[in-house]
Amino acid sequence: MSADRPRIAIAGGGLAGLSLALALKQALGDAAEVAMCDPALKRDPHGDKRAYAIAAAARRMLEALQIWGLVADKAQPIRDMVITDSRLHDPVRPTFLTFAGEVREGEPLAHMVAGGDLTGALVDACRNAGVALMPVSVESFSAHPGAIDVVTDGGVTLRASLLVAADGARSRLRDQAGISWISWPYRQSAIVATIRHARDHEGKAVEHFLPAGPFAILPLKPEALPDGRLQHRSSIVWSERSDEVPHLLQADPEDLLAELERRFGLELGEISFDTKPQAFPLSFGVARRFTADRLALLGDAAHVIHPIAGQGLNLGLHDAAALAEIVVEALRLGRDPGSADVLDDYERARRADITAMGMMTDGLNRLFSNDALPLRLIRDLGLGLVDRMPGLKRFFMQEAAGLAGGTPPRLLRGEPL
Ligand SMILES: Cc1cc2nc3c(=O)[nH]c(=O)nc-3n(C[C@H](O)[C@H](O)[C@H](O)COP(=O)(O)OP(=O)(O)OC[C@H]3O[C@@H](n4cnc5c(N)ncnc54)[C@H](O)[C@@H]3O)c2cc1C
């Protein structure tokens, strides 16, 4: 780092860290160095087969970063959403709430995108833009007046103005910064897999609220088979009690498929697993502060929420949009991007949104992952009422699309920095 060329170091090249790196480098060009450290950069970036629901606001950001055009033809728009509430053995799953999936004419509420497609596009774009991609982990750091020294596992020390810890839910850097983590387990795990099915999903996402946890069917882009036919596919996020999950995953494949069919239903015809199911233990967590001396937390390092609404990554992209805007503005005004004032702006910009989304997803999970009759009656009445109130429905859709609240950061409005 030289006096006229500050450096921003980012530890963690998940989707949140990569988006921040690209946003900063595109806006600042040669005026700043952006260094991205992550040992995972040694791996094939296309390896992540999980699919994510990318909400409309996050999609606008990817468009502003010129990433969306690279993944759009592989992304599946969510055109409709259906929510049901029933017990596993109930013969029918009555629909309580439906959403037609557009936030504006021609703009779907969300798209399903493969993580590997997004990571691949972001890594290439970062490289082309001039982000220094370093396949190393950050081991430690020490903040001094005016700079922070970031030590990598190769023993290299990078002097930076700001260190962004985007190193995921179990962030070691958050602990090293002495930031406490408020968390509780959900005693649920999410089984994630891609499912092949005979019939077209027509862009419909379905969430069955079952007593053990939500079971989501999320539409994926069909795959062209060598003989020209289309293979219809969906992603599932199957929340189940954690103590049940090992039995399910170790069961005979036919028994596991039978359990899946009980939840997935018959609407899409015959089903089979396209990918090996993977389980993720679920928990809630939020950092007591998002900043420390010359350090900012980003993405899952700052907050982990239940996947009931598919919003975890969307929150992380929102962090990246907010932090990029604040840092770019500071540098353009000749301010120090790692100063306490600048970091306070970031803390203020993100605290309310993250707390609200964390509480909302936690509350929904508690309300729905439950078989108590009075609660079932209240929530079904609530869902039925929302379904009949277009204004309230619109509000929930704007919230899910990441477009509610005050003025979002520029990138989330689709405007470059
Ligand atoms: C079942 C499930 C389904 C989900 N579905 C959705 C969805 O549909 N939509 C949505 O918005 N969200 C979803 N989420 C949430 C989403 O997966 C996460 O919020 C998101 O992946 C977090 O991204 P991240 O970049 O913050 O962290 P990560 O993806 O965890 O990346 C952290 C990176 O940091 C690196 N790293 C770690 N330590 C160091 C170090 N010391 N130095 C350098 N690098 C380091 C790691 O190698 C890794 O690459 C889901 C979550 C679950 C569990």
The ligand as a Gaussian input file, in Angstrom:
#p B3LYP/6-31G(d) Opt

LIG

0 1
 C      -29.629000     -24.968000       3.228000
 C      -29.351000     -23.561000       2.900000
 C      -29.982000     -22.954000       1.820000
 C      -29.741000     -21.612000       1.527000
 N      -30.397000     -21.033000       0.490000
 C      -30.236000     -19.718000       0.243000
 C      -30.940000     -19.055000      -0.814000
 O      -31.704000     -19.677000      -1.563000
 N      -30.764000     -17.718000      -0.986000
 C      -29.944000     -17.008000      -0.173000
 O      -29.868000     -15.777000      -0.323000
 N      -29.225000     -17.607000       0.811000
 C      -29.343000     -18.933000       1.035000
 N      -28.620000     -19.536000       2.019000
 C      -27.596000     -18.760000       2.757000
 C      -26.279000     -18.713000       1.947000
 O      -25.851000     -20.011000       1.650000
 C      -25.191000     -17.982000       2.730000
 O      -25.715000     -16.830000       3.344000
 C      -24.052000     -17.540000       1.803000
 O      -23.571000     -18.631000       1.060000
 C      -22.905000     -16.918000       2.607000
 O      -21.944000     -16.386000       1.717000
 P      -20.630000     -15.713000       2.295000
 O      -19.858000     -15.245000       1.082000
 O      -20.942000     -14.730000       3.346000
 O      -19.838000     -16.879000       3.052000
 P      -19.266000     -18.272000       2.537000
 O      -19.942000     -18.725000       1.293000
 O      -19.285000     -19.179000       3.718000
 O      -17.760000     -17.943000       2.126000
 C      -16.745000     -17.774000       3.090000
 C      -15.400000     -17.941000       2.383000
 O      -14.375000     -17.570000       3.308000
 C      -13.249000     -18.420000       3.103000
 N      -12.443000     -18.370000       4.335000
 C      -12.724000     -18.915000       5.536000
 N      -11.764000     -18.587000       6.429000
 C      -10.861000     -17.792000       5.765000
 C       -9.657000     -17.132000       6.140000
 N       -9.158000     -17.208000       7.394000
 N       -8.987000     -16.428000       5.197000
 C       -9.469000     -16.317000       3.932000
 N      -10.603000     -16.927000       3.523000
 C      -11.294000     -17.650000       4.434000
 C      -13.862000     -19.783000       2.775000
 O      -12.951000     -20.591000       2.038000
 C      -15.098000     -19.362000       1.948000
 O      -14.804000     -19.374000       0.561000
 C      -28.838000     -20.870000       2.321000
 C      -28.185000     -21.480000       3.405000
 C      -28.443000     -22.815000       3.695000
 C      -27.746000     -23.464000       4.868000

